[in-house]
Amino acid sequence: FGQRVVLMFPNNLGASVVRSEFSYGGENGLYELAVIRRTDSDEREWVITYDTPITNDVEGWLTPEGVLDLLAQIEALPARTPLDWQAYAAAREARLAMLLGHPE
C-alpha cells in the first residue's frame, strides 16, 4: 500500500500521513496529510476531521518540511474532548441550516 504513519497529540488531535501511489502527490514521492481527532480515550480510535483552522480537507503534495509544518500547527491547536467535538459539530450544522434558510 505504501507508507502510513498516524500521530496523536495530547490535544486529542493528530495526523494521518500517507505516501502511496494512490495518495495526493505520492507518485512524485510527496505526502498526503489528514487532520484526525480522537473519538474516545483509546488513541487507536480516530476519524478525519474537517473542522480545524488548518484545513477543511486532506492536504496533498506535501514535502517532508510541509508535513512537519502542519504537524506543528496541529499540535499547537487547543485541546478538545470528543464531547467538545460533538457540540462543535452540532453548532456548525445549526449555523449551516440557518445560512441555507432551513432553520431547525
CYANA upper distance limits for C-alpha pairs under 8 A (distance plus 0.5 A):
  1 PHE  CA     20 SER  CA      6.69
  1 PHE  CA     21 GLU  CA      8.32
  2 GLY  CA     18 VAL  CA      8.00
  2 GLY  CA     19 ARG  CA      6.33
  2 GLY  CA     20 SER  CA      4.88
  2 GLY  CA     21 GLU  CA      7.75
  3 GLN  CA     18 VAL  CA      6.12
  3 GLN  CA     19 ARG  CA      5.69
  3 GLN  CA     20 SER  CA      6.80
  4 ARG  CA     16 SER  CA      7.45
  4 ARG  CA     17 VAL  CA      6.05
  4 ARG  CA     18 VAL  CA      4.93
  4 ARG  CA     19 ARG  CA      7.05
  5 VAL  CA     16 SER  CA      6.34
  5 VAL  CA     17 VAL  CA      5.76
  5 VAL  CA     18 VAL  CA      7.14
  6 VAL  CA     14 GLY  CA      7.83
  6 VAL  CA     15 ALA  CA      6.23
  6 VAL  CA     16 SER  CA      4.98
  6 VAL  CA     17 VAL  CA      6.84
  7 LEU  CA     14 GLY  CA      5.74
  7 LEU  CA     15 ALA  CA      5.79
  7 LEU  CA     16 SER  CA      7.03
  8 MET  CA     12 ASN  CA      7.23
  8 MET  CA     13 LEU  CA      6.33
  8 MET  CA     14 GLY  CA      4.57
  8 MET  CA     15 ALA  CA      7.09
  8 MET  CA     37 ARG  CA      8.50
  8 MET  CA     38 ARG  CA      8.41
  8 MET  CA     43 GLU  CA      7.57
  9 PHE  CA     13 LEU  CA      6.10
  9 PHE  CA     14 GLY  CA      5.96
  9 PHE  CA     75 GLU  CA      6.46
 10 PRO  CA     75 GLU  CA      8.28
 10 PRO  CA     79 ALA  CA      7.99
 11 ASN  CA     75 GLU  CA      7.39
 11 ASN  CA     77 LEU  CA      7.63
 11 ASN  CA     78 PRO  CA      6.84
 11 ASN  CA     79 ALA  CA      4.42
 11 ASN  CA     80 ARG  CA      6.90
 12 ASN  CA     37 ARG  CA      6.23
 12 ASN  CA     38 ARG  CA      5.80
 12 ASN  CA     79 ALA  CA      6.64
 12 ASN  CA     80 ARG  CA      6.84
 12 ASN  CA     81 THR  CA      7.16
 13 LEU  CA     35 VAL  CA      7.67
 13 LEU  CA     36 ILE  CA      6.17
 13 LEU  CA     37 ARG  CA      4.87
 13 LEU  CA     38 ARG  CA      6.76
 13 LEU  CA     74 ILE  CA      7.27
 13 LEU  CA     75 GLU  CA      7.66
 13 LEU  CA     79 ALA  CA      8.08
 14 GLY  CA     35 VAL  CA      6.39
 14 GLY  CA     36 ILE  CA      5.57
 14 GLY  CA     37 ARG  CA      6.57
 14 GLY  CA     38 ARG  CA      8.42
 14 GLY  CA     71 LEU  CA      8.13
 14 GLY  CA     74 ILE  CA      7.04
 14 GLY  CA     75 GLU  CA      7.71
 15 ALA  CA     33 LEU  CA      6.88
 15 ALA  CA     34 ALA  CA      6.01
 15 ALA  CA     35 VAL  CA      5.16
 15 ALA  CA     36 ILE  CA      5.75
 15 ALA  CA     71 LEU  CA      7.59
 15 ALA  CA     74 ILE  CA      8.33
 16 SER  CA     33 LEU  CA      6.11
 16 SER  CA     34 ALA  CA      5.72
 16 SER  CA     35 VAL  CA      7.13
 16 SER  CA     36 ILE  CA      7.28
 17 VAL  CA     31 TYR  CA      7.17
 17 VAL  CA     32 GLU  CA      6.16
 17 VAL  CA     33 LEU  CA      4.99
 17 VAL  CA     34 ALA  CA      7.12
 17 VAL  CA     67 VAL  CA      8.41
 18 VAL  CA     23 SER  CA      7.15
 18 VAL  CA     31 TYR  CA      6.21
 18 VAL  CA     32 GLU  CA      5.66
 18 VAL  CA     33 LEU  CA      6.89
 19 ARG  CA     23 SER  CA      6.33
 19 ARG  CA     24 TYR  CA      8.48
 19 ARG  CA     25 GLY  CA      8.18
 19 ARG  CA     26 GLY  CA      5.42
 19 ARG  CA     29 GLY  CA      7.58
 19 ARG  CA     30 LEU  CA      6.98
 19 ARG  CA     31 TYR  CA      5.39
 19 ARG  CA     32 GLU  CA      6.78
 20 SER  CA     26 GLY  CA      5.34
 20 SER  CA     27 GLU  CA      7.38
 21 GLU  CA     26 GLY  CA      5.64
 21 GLU  CA     27 GLU  CA      5.58
 22 PHE  CA     26 GLY  CA      7.08
 22 PHE  CA     27 GLU  CA      8.15
 23 SER  CA     27 GLU  CA      8.24
 23 SER  CA     31 TYR  CA      7.73
 23 SER  CA     32 GLU  CA      6.54
 23 SER  CA     60 GLY  CA      7.93
 24 TYR  CA     30 LEU  CA      8.16
 24 TYR  CA     31 TYR  CA      7.42
 24 TYR  CA     32 GLU  CA      6.16
 24 TYR  CA     59 GLU  CA      8.38
 24 TYR  CA     60 GLY  CA      5.20
 24 TYR  CA     61 TRP  CA      6.12
 25 GLY  CA     29 GLY  CA      7.06
 25 GLY  CA     30 LEU  CA      5.31
 25 GLY  CA     31 TYR  CA      6.54
 25 GLY  CA     32 GLU  CA      7.47
 25 GLY  CA     60 GLY  CA      6.52
 25 GLY  CA     61 TRP  CA      4.70
 25 GLY  CA     62 LEU  CA      7.73
 26 GLY  CA     30 LEU  CA      5.42
 26 GLY  CA     31 TYR  CA      6.38
 26 GLY  CA     32 GLU  CA      7.97
 26 GLY  CA     61 TRP  CA      7.81
 30 LEU  CA     60 GLY  CA      8.22
 30 LEU  CA     61 TRP  CA      5.72
 30 LEU  CA     62 LEU  CA      5.86
 30 LEU  CA     63 THR  CA      6.05
 30 LEU  CA     64 PRO  CA      8.12
 31 TYR  CA     60 GLY  CA      6.56
 31 TYR  CA     61 TRP  CA      6.10
 31 TYR  CA     62 LEU  CA      5.33
 31 TYR  CA     63 THR  CA      6.88
 31 TYR  CA     64 PRO  CA      7.86
 31 TYR  CA     67 VAL  CA      7.89
 32 GLU  CA     58 VAL  CA      7.49
 32 GLU  CA     59 GLU  CA      6.10
 32 GLU  CA     60 GLY  CA      4.65
 32 GLU  CA     61 TRP  CA      6.70
 32 GLU  CA     62 LEU  CA      6.73
 33 LEU  CA     58 VAL  CA      6.39
 33 LEU  CA     59 GLU  CA      5.69
 33 LEU  CA     60 GLY  CA      6.84
 33 LEU  CA     62 LEU  CA      8.38
 33 LEU  CA     67 VAL  CA      7.65
 34 ALA  CA     48 ILE  CA      6.84
 34 ALA  CA     49 THR  CA      8.29
 34 ALA  CA     57 ASP  CA      7.79
 34 ALA  CA     58 VAL  CA      5.26
 34 ALA  CA     59 GLU  CA      6.87
 35 VAL  CA     48 ILE  CA      6.31
 35 VAL  CA     49 THR  CA      6.33
 35 VAL  CA     50 TYR  CA      7.83
 35 VAL  CA     55 THR  CA      8.35
 35 VAL  CA     58 VAL  CA      7.81
 35 VAL  CA     74 ILE  CA      7.99
 36 ILE  CA     46 TRP  CA      6.80
 36 ILE  CA     47 VAL  CA      5.92
 36 ILE  CA     48 ILE  CA      4.72
 36 ILE  CA     49 THR  CA      5.72
 37 ARG  CA     46 TRP  CA      5.93
 37 ARG  CA     47 VAL  CA      6.21
 37 ARG  CA     48 ILE  CA      6.90
 37 ARG  CA     49 THR  CA      6.73
 38 ARG  CA     42 ASP  CA      8.04
 38 ARG  CA     43 GLU  CA      6.77
 38 ARG  CA     44 ARG  CA      8.39
 38 ARG  CA     45 GLU  CA      6.48
 38 ARG  CA     46 TRP  CA      4.94
 38 ARG  CA     47 VAL  CA      7.29
 38 ARG  CA     82 PRO  CA      7.30
 39 THR  CA     45 GLU  CA      6.14
 39 THR  CA     46 TRP  CA      5.65
 39 THR  CA     47 VAL  CA      7.38
 39 THR  CA     82 PRO  CA      6.04
 40 ASP  CA     45 GLU  CA      7.10
 40 ASP  CA     46 TRP  CA      8.36
 40 ASP  CA     82 PRO  CA      6.69
 49 THR  CA     56 ASN  CA      8.23
 50 TYR  CA     55 THR  CA      7.14
 50 TYR  CA     56 ASN  CA      4.77
 50 TYR  CA     57 ASP  CA      6.20
 51 ASP  CA     55 THR  CA      7.93
 51 ASP  CA     56 ASN  CA      6.43
 52 THR  CA     56 ASN  CA      7.05
 54 ILE  CA     70 LEU  CA      8.21
 54 ILE  CA     73 GLN  CA      7.73
 54 ILE  CA     74 ILE  CA      7.87
 55 THR  CA     59 GLU  CA      7.97
 62 LEU  CA     66 GLY  CA      5.75
 62 LEU  CA     67 VAL  CA      6.56
 63 THR  CA     67 VAL  CA      6.82
 64 PRO  CA     68 LEU  CA      6.80
 65 GLU  CA     69 ASP  CA      6.67
 66 GLY  CA     70 LEU  CA      6.81
 67 VAL  CA     71 LEU  CA      6.63
 68 LEU  CA     72 ALA  CA      6.75
 69 ASP  CA     73 GLN  CA      6.92
 70 LEU  CA     74 ILE  CA      6.64
 71 LEU  CA     75 GLU  CA      6.64
 72 ALA  CA     76 ALA  CA      6.74
 73 GLN  CA     77 LEU  CA      7.10
 80 ARG  CA     84 ASP  CA      6.00
 80 ARG  CA     85 TRP  CA      7.07
 81 THR  CA     85 TRP  CA      6.98
 82 PRO  CA     86 GLN  CA      6.93
 83 LEU  CA     87 ALA  CA      6.84
 84 ASP  CA     88 TYR  CA      6.58
 85 TRP  CA     89 ALA  CA      6.53
 86 GLN  CA     90 ALA  CA      6.70
 87 ALA  CA     91 ALA  CA      6.70
 88 TYR  CA     92 ARG  CA      6.62
 89 ALA  CA     93 GLU  CA      6.63
 90 ALA  CA     94 ALA  CA      6.76
 91 ALA  CA     95 ARG  CA      6.75
 92 ARG  CA     96 LEU  CA      6.65
 93 GLU  CA     97 ALA  CA      6.62
 94 ALA  CA     98 MET  CA      6.79
 94 ALA  CA    103 PRO  CA      7.73
 94 ALA  CA    104 GLU  CA      7.74
 95 ARG  CA     99 LEU  CA      6.70
 96 LEU  CA    100 LEU  CA      6.67
 97 ALA  CA    101 GLY  CA      6.62
 97 ALA  CA    102 HIS  CA      5.34
 97 ALA  CA    103 PRO  CA      5.86
 97 ALA  CA    104 GLU  CA      7.62
 98 MET  CA    102 HIS  CA      6.05
 98 MET  CA    103 PRO  CA      5.39
 98 MET  CA    104 GLU  CA      8.48
